[in-house]
Amino acid sequence: MGLGTSTSDVDVYVFVDEVSKGRSHPVRDGIRVDVEQIAVGEIRELSEKFRAFTSIGEERSQTHMDESALKLAVRTHLGAVLKPDAFVQEVRQNLDPLVLRQVLMARSMALLGAYVEDVLGAIEVRDLPTAVCASGIALDMAADALLAACGDVYVSDKLRLRRLVREPRLRDFARTYWDLQYNGLPPDMDPDRIARTVHSRLWLINAIGCACFLEFWEREPAENITLSGVEGHGPVRSPFHVPVRYADGCGLTIRNSAFDVSEDALRLWFLLDGRSPDAVVKEFARAVGSPVDEETSRQILDAIDQFDGQGLIHH
């Protein structure tokens, strides 16, 4: 991964039939080595969870597993093998890189939904400090989803920014992220400007979710990722809904729950960034390979009206 510093330790996992002792922390040549025994049955069972993406609305243990288990899976996938054997090969083959990407993308977007809901509640009672904090946490988690989309499946809060700036495909995103996360709050703490920053974070978050689940679900992005901001006088998607992904389709969060949407519906909602309705029609038709005729235009505009009736449009 190339993320170590002069004070980083080294993690060593030892797969054993039965765990006989806790972690040890020897120091070798000034470097701390954290050695942990992992039961063969435990790592085999964990690795088998990454042979296919299986998370669905009723059974989400794959995307909601304990973070320590997720880190173990990721580190087993990324780590250097010190003593190769058939068992280690089996475990690493189970850890499908595509599934790891998908689990991390889906997990990040699913878990950040609670923070977006907190933002909504905070704004409703004019608690802008909480809205700022919750939206910042959610933006960090969305950035993790985008890193996973690019094949960076490491799990670490402290290394997030370093991972973003080293990824060429996230060059533009890293600048936007930095501005919204670190330079976005006005020194005078003007409430209107703070609210605009919070909304901008949330629109970027749901744009990331749509891009991950529609464009990058099966393959990594081939080039620099550009996520347009919200501007213009056309219809704008609500900032308070978060895309989620299951093995059998997509969804959008609502308070305390989520509802299923088709990929086409999610794609159309994604395009509602303030551009004119005519521009939305043309871009959606291009994306799905449909002709821009009167019938197509009517169906798309009707769908936008339905979004509005469902509370999915920002006013």
C-alpha positions as CSV (number, residue, x, y, z in Angstrom):
1,M,0.0,0.0,0.0
2,G,3.0,2.3,0.6
3,L,1.2,4.2,3.4
4,G,3.7,3.6,6.3
5,T,5.4,6.3,8.2
6,S,8.6,6.4,10.3
7,T,6.6,5.3,13.4
8,S,4.2,2.8,11.8
9,D,4.1,-0.7,13.2
10,V,3.8,-4.0,11.3
11,D,0.8,-6.3,11.7
12,V,1.4,-10.0,11.5
13,Y,-1.4,-12.5,11.4
14,V,-0.7,-16.1,12.3
15,F,-3.4,-18.6,11.2
16,V,-3.5,-21.4,13.8
17,D,-5.8,-24.3,14.5
18,E,-6.6,-23.0,18.0
19,V,-5.7,-19.6,19.5
20,S,-3.4,-20.2,22.4
21,K,-2.4,-16.6,23.4
22,G,-3.3,-13.0,23.0
23,R,-1.6,-10.4,20.9
24,S,2.1,-9.8,21.4
25,H,4.1,-6.7,20.6
26,P,7.8,-7.4,20.1
27,V,10.1,-4.7,18.8
28,R,12.6,-5.5,16.1
29,D,15.2,-3.0,14.9
30,G,13.1,-0.2,16.4
31,I,9.9,-1.3,14.7
32,R,7.0,-2.6,16.8
33,V,5.5,-5.8,15.4
34,D,1.9,-6.6,16.4
35,V,1.5,-10.4,16.2
36,E,-2.0,-11.8,16.5
37,Q,-3.2,-15.4,16.2
38,I,-6.3,-16.0,14.1
39,A,-8.2,-19.3,14.2
40,V,-8.2,-21.2,10.9
41,G,-12.0,-21.7,11.1
42,E,-12.6,-17.9,11.8
43,I,-10.5,-16.7,8.8
44,R,-12.0,-19.3,6.5
45,E,-15.5,-18.4,7.4
46,L,-14.7,-14.7,7.1
47,S,-13.1,-15.1,3.7
48,E,-16.1,-17.0,2.3
49,K,-18.2,-13.9,2.8
50,F,-16.3,-12.2,0.0
51,R,-16.8,-14.8,-2.7
52,A,-19.8,-12.9,-4.0
53,F,-21.8,-9.7,-3.1
54,T,-24.9,-11.0,-1.3
55,S,-26.2,-8.1,0.8
56,I,-30.0,-7.6,0.4
57,G,-32.4,-5.4,2.3
58,E,-33.5,-8.2,4.7
59,E,-29.9,-9.6,5.3
60,R,-27.2,-7.0,5.4
61,S,-24.6,-8.7,7.6
62,Q,-22.0,-8.6,4.7
63,T,-22.0,-4.8,4.5
64,H,-22.6,-4.3,8.3
65,M,-20.0,-6.6,9.7
66,D,-17.8,-5.5,12.6
67,E,-15.1,-3.2,11.4
68,S,-12.4,-5.4,13.0
69,A,-13.5,-8.3,10.9
70,L,-13.5,-6.1,7.8
71,K,-10.0,-4.9,8.5
72,L,-8.9,-8.5,8.9
73,A,-10.3,-9.4,5.5
74,V,-8.8,-6.4,3.8
75,R,-5.4,-6.9,5.4
76,T,-5.4,-10.6,4.6
77,H,-6.1,-9.7,0.9
78,L,-3.4,-6.9,0.8
79,G,-0.7,-8.4,3.0
80,A,2.5,-10.1,2.0
81,V,2.5,-13.9,2.6
82,L,5.4,-14.9,4.8
83,K,4.7,-18.7,4.8
84,P,2.7,-19.8,1.7
85,D,0.6,-23.0,1.9
86,A,-2.6,-24.3,0.4
87,F,-4.8,-22.9,3.2
88,V,-3.5,-19.4,2.8
89,Q,-4.0,-19.6,-1.0
90,E,-7.6,-20.8,-0.5
91,V,-8.4,-17.9,1.9
92,R,-6.9,-15.3,-0.4
93,Q,-8.7,-16.7,-3.4
94,N,-11.9,-16.4,-1.5
95,L,-11.3,-12.6,-1.0
96,D,-12.5,-11.5,-4.4
97,P,-11.2,-8.0,-5.2
98,L,-14.4,-7.0,-7.0
99,V,-16.5,-8.1,-4.0
100,L,-14.2,-6.3,-1.6
101,R,-14.7,-3.1,-3.6
102,Q,-18.5,-3.6,-3.7
103,V,-18.8,-4.4,0.0
104,L,-16.8,-1.3,0.9
105,M,-18.7,1.0,-1.4
106,A,-22.1,-0.3,-0.3
107,R,-21.1,-0.3,3.4
108,S,-19.9,3.2,3.4
109,M,-23.0,4.6,1.7
110,A,-25.3,2.5,3.9
111,L,-23.7,3.5,7.2
112,L,-23.4,7.2,6.4
113,G,-27.2,7.4,5.9
114,A,-27.7,7.7,9.6
115,Y,-25.5,10.8,9.7
116,V,-27.4,12.4,6.8
117,E,-30.6,11.8,8.7
118,D,-28.9,13.5,11.7
119,V,-28.2,16.5,9.5
120,L,-31.8,16.7,8.5
121,G,-33.0,16.6,12.1
122,A,-30.4,19.2,13.2
123,I,-31.3,21.6,10.4
124,E,-35.0,21.3,11.3
125,V,-34.2,22.5,14.8
126,R,-31.6,25.1,13.6
127,D,-28.7,23.2,15.2
128,L,-26.1,24.1,12.6
129,P,-23.1,22.9,14.6
130,T,-24.4,19.4,14.7
131,A,-25.3,19.6,11.0
132,V,-21.7,20.6,10.2
133,C,-20.2,17.8,12.3
134,A,-22.6,15.1,11.0
135,S,-22.3,16.1,7.4
136,G,-18.5,16.1,7.7
137,I,-18.5,12.6,9.0
138,A,-20.8,11.5,6.2
139,L,-18.6,13.1,3.6
140,D,-15.5,11.3,4.9
141,M,-17.4,8.0,4.6
142,A,-18.5,8.9,1.1
143,A,-14.9,9.6,0.2
144,D,-14.1,6.0,1.4
145,A,-16.7,4.7,-1.0
146,L,-15.0,6.6,-3.9
147,L,-11.6,5.3,-2.9
148,A,-13.0,1.7,-2.9
149,A,-14.4,2.4,-6.4
150,C,-10.9,3.1,-7.5
151,G,-9.6,-0.2,-6.0
152,D,-8.2,1.3,-2.8
153,V,-9.8,-1.0,-0.3
154,Y,-7.8,-0.1,2.7
155,V,-9.7,0.8,5.9
156,S,-8.2,3.8,7.8
157,D,-9.6,7.2,8.9
158,K,-6.2,8.8,9.5
159,L,-4.8,7.8,6.0
160,R,-7.9,9.0,4.1
161,L,-6.5,12.3,2.8
162,R,-3.2,10.7,1.9
163,R,-5.0,8.1,-0.1
164,L,-7.2,10.7,-1.9
165,V,-4.3,12.9,-3.0
166,R,-2.2,10.0,-4.3
167,E,-5.0,8.6,-6.6
168,P,-4.8,10.3,-10.0
169,R,-8.4,9.6,-10.8
170,L,-9.5,11.5,-7.7
171,R,-7.5,14.6,-8.5
172,D,-10.5,16.9,-9.0
173,F,-12.5,15.3,-6.2
174,A,-9.7,15.7,-3.7
175,R,-9.7,19.5,-4.3
176,T,-13.5,19.7,-3.9
177,Y,-13.3,17.4,-0.8
178,W,-10.6,19.6,0.8
179,D,-12.6,22.8,0.2
180,L,-15.8,21.5,1.6
181,Q,-14.2,19.6,4.5
182,Y,-11.5,22.0,5.6
183,N,-12.1,25.4,3.9
184,G,-15.8,25.5,3.6
185,L,-16.9,27.1,6.8
186,P,-16.9,30.9,6.9
187,P,-14.9,32.6,9.7
188,D,-17.9,34.8,10.6
189,M,-20.0,31.6,10.9
190,D,-22.8,33.2,8.9
191,P,-25.8,30.7,9.2
192,D,-26.8,30.9,5.6
193,R,-23.3,30.2,4.4
194,I,-22.9,27.3,6.8
195,A,-26.2,25.8,5.6
196,R,-25.0,26.1,2.0
197,T,-21.8,24.3,2.8
198,V,-23.7,21.5,4.6
199,H,-26.1,21.2,1.6
200,S,-23.1,21.1,-0.8
201,R,-21.6,18.3,1.2
202,L,-24.8,16.3,1.1
203,W,-25.3,16.8,-2.7
204,L,-21.7,15.6,-3.2
205,I,-22.4,12.6,-1.0
206,N,-25.4,11.4,-3.0
207,A,-23.6,12.1,-6.3
208,I,-20.8,9.8,-5.1
209,G,-23.3,7.1,-4.2
210,C,-25.0,7.3,-7.6
211,A,-21.6,7.2,-9.4
212,C,-20.4,4.2,-7.3
213,F,-23.5,2.2,-7.9
214,L,-24.3,3.1,-11.5
215,E,-20.9,3.7,-13.1
216,F,-18.3,2.0,-11.0
217,W,-20.1,-1.0,-9.5
218,E,-18.7,-3.6,-11.9
219,R,-15.4,-1.9,-12.9
220,E,-13.1,0.8,-11.7
221,P,-13.2,4.2,-13.3
222,A,-10.9,4.5,-16.3
223,E,-10.1,8.1,-15.9
224,N,-10.4,11.2,-13.7
225,I,-13.7,11.3,-11.9
226,T,-15.8,14.5,-12.4
227,L,-18.8,15.0,-10.2
228,S,-20.7,18.1,-11.1
229,G,-22.0,20.4,-8.4
230,V,-25.6,21.6,-8.1
231,E,-26.3,24.9,-9.9
232,G,-28.9,26.3,-12.2
233,H,-32.7,26.8,-12.0
234,G,-33.8,23.4,-13.0
235,P,-35.0,20.6,-10.7
236,V,-32.6,19.6,-8.0
237,R,-32.5,16.2,-6.1
238,S,-33.0,16.3,-2.4
239,P,-29.8,16.4,-0.4
240,F,-31.3,14.3,2.4
241,H,-31.6,11.0,0.5
242,V,-28.7,8.5,0.1
243,P,-28.3,5.9,-2.6
244,V,-27.9,2.3,-1.3
245,R,-27.0,-0.8,-3.1
246,Y,-28.1,-4.5,-2.7
247,A,-27.3,-7.6,-4.6
248,D,-30.7,-7.4,-6.2
249,G,-30.9,-3.7,-7.0
250,C,-30.7,-0.1,-5.7
251,G,-32.5,2.0,-3.2
252,L,-32.8,5.4,-1.6
253,T,-32.9,6.1,2.1
254,I,-35.9,7.8,3.8
255,R,-36.3,8.5,7.5
256,N,-35.6,5.3,9.4
257,S,-35.8,3.1,6.2
258,A,-35.1,2.9,2.5
259,F,-37.2,2.0,-0.6
260,D,-36.2,0.3,-3.8
261,V,-35.6,2.2,-7.0
262,S,-34.6,0.9,-10.5
263,E,-31.2,1.8,-11.8
264,D,-32.9,4.0,-14.5
265,A,-34.8,5.9,-11.8
266,L,-31.6,6.4,-9.7
267,R,-29.8,7.6,-12.9
268,L,-32.5,10.1,-13.6
269,W,-32.5,11.4,-10.0
270,F,-28.7,11.7,-10.2
271,L,-29.1,14.1,-13.2
272,L,-31.3,16.5,-11.2
273,D,-28.5,18.9,-10.4
274,G,-30.1,22.2,-11.5
275,R,-29.8,21.7,-15.2
276,S,-32.9,22.5,-17.3
277,P,-35.6,19.8,-17.8
278,D,-34.7,19.6,-21.5
279,A,-31.0,19.1,-20.6
280,V,-32.0,16.3,-18.2
281,V,-34.1,14.6,-20.9
282,K,-31.3,14.7,-23.4
283,E,-28.6,13.5,-21.0
284,F,-30.8,10.7,-19.6
285,A,-31.8,9.5,-23.1
286,R,-28.1,9.5,-24.1
287,A,-27.1,7.5,-21.0
288,V,-29.7,4.8,-21.6
289,G,-29.5,4.8,-25.4
290,S,-33.1,6.0,-26.0
291,P,-34.2,8.4,-28.8
292,V,-35.0,11.9,-27.7
293,D,-38.6,11.9,-29.0
294,E,-41.9,13.3,-27.6
295,E,-42.9,10.1,-25.9
296,T,-39.5,9.7,-24.1
297,S,-39.5,13.4,-23.1
298,R,-43.0,13.0,-21.6
299,Q,-42.1,9.9,-19.6
300,I,-39.0,11.5,-18.2
301,L,-40.8,14.7,-17.2
302,D,-43.6,12.6,-15.6
303,A,-41.0,10.7,-13.6
304,I,-39.5,14.0,-12.4
305,D,-43.0,15.0,-11.3
306,Q,-43.4,11.7,-9.4
307,F,-40.0,12.4,-7.7
308,D,-41.4,15.7,-6.6
309,G,-44.5,14.1,-5.2
310,Q,-42.4,11.6,-3.2
311,G,-40.3,14.4,-1.6
312,L,-37.2,13.6,-3.6
313,I,-36.9,17.1,-5.1
314,H,-35.3,20.0,-3.2
315,H,-37.3,23.2,-2.8
